[in-house]
Amino acid sequence: MQNARLSLAWLIAGMSLSALGFLLLIGQPFTAKAQEQKQFQYRIVEVLPDTHNMQTKLNEFGASGWELVAVSMGNMTEPRMIFKK
């Protein structure tokens, strides 16, 4: 009985591998597409160092499709937010 189960398992595994090989053989070849070089725009915005002003600028630029990528402190009193699109 155990030999029958083992034989059935090998038969199923063999059929599965054969089907996979057949599909790989007749399937469309994978072609690597060259990726287009993306063009980014950057914008540096100096803001007053208060939370409300910074949040307003973040929402304004975010609504226009800009993404914040860095914050530089410049002269330590006026943060510079760097956006890219």
Steps between C-alpha positions, in 0.01 A plus 500: 500500500783737587679417174184592307484840674867562433459403135198728467693790656791447255256481209334829601839669550622377161186619324523840670863546399422389147214749475722777632773414252249497215364841601850644519581354160199640316457819704595845385866577562567756769642818358668758715377848423738787525372740759458857399719739690277701731527875508459654844444859599622627835390797701659644815268699724607700805229517765454658838585250773150469645289186469194668349699671222692180417180293494333751269793485255512119515128474421527761224787326322361151562171597336699612195675164468826589674664251737711610795841332475714688755505778756813708533543740788703754302611764747327313788213748520319450169431143389527424130262236371615323184225362278514291184245429232 
